[in-house]
């Protein structure tokens, strides 16, 4: 008769010893736990050093986990794009957009700095932002295009101040609360921004079309000199926007100008900066320069 597949521990001394050792270990663990509980009862700080050591040991892993949670959406997008052969294209498009912004702003700032130095002798550098805050909401499907930022009068934000993201101009403040403000986006039909082509300074106006794009109309009539891919920046006319702020890139031509795509997409923007009104910032810098000269 064949031996049974499952044998009781009683048929093997090794199994008996193993079972006995398991019971002994369990009893010892319970005893140690009870002793530690009794010792620490009423003396919470007695094992503070051990808890701190354990916390330090787990801190790197906790930091990695927290970073992974905050980047979960972006990581998932990257992984999805990788498996669909889109990660490479997305990376190239992002690099191209940033390169266009950098190139446009460098050309515009070089020209503007030369003019300012010649006329007012101002120092180099951008004006200090009034606030750096989160863009907490925007309208993307409505014909009217507004956004809300998480900074208001308590942070120094005022009506008329420009709002920009790392990629370019977003809009200007039209309503201010204590801790929030409403922004008129440059894609809104009521928005008009004085602009120029970054490469040669051809003047024009950028008006929102209400569909996420911008209409560029030139100040002069005649042959349309614009081309697809031209970088459009603010001209500084009117004194609201700082000259050289990246605005858009031309995507299609019209008889009197062009249609351009904004470089800054509020739907993809987390943080923005609120800039002082350019004319006021210019006056303030000029006053400081004169005081420094005296």
Buried (B, 14 or more C-beta within 10 A) or exposed (E): EEEEEEEEEEEEEEEEEEEEEEEEEEEEEEEEEEEEEEEEEEEEEEBEEEEEEEEEEEEEEEEEEEEEEEEEEEEEBBEEBEEEEBBEEEEEEEEEBEEBBEBBBEBBBEBBBEEBEEEEEBEEEEBEBBBEBEBEBBBEEEEEBBBBBBBBBEBBBBEBBBBBBBBBBBBBBBEBEEBBBBBBBBBBBEBBBBBBBBBEBBEBBBBBBBEBBBBBBBBEEEEBEBEEEBBBBBBBBEBBBBBBBBBBBBBEBEEEBBBBBBBBBBEEBEEBBBBBBBBBBBEEBBEEEEEEEE
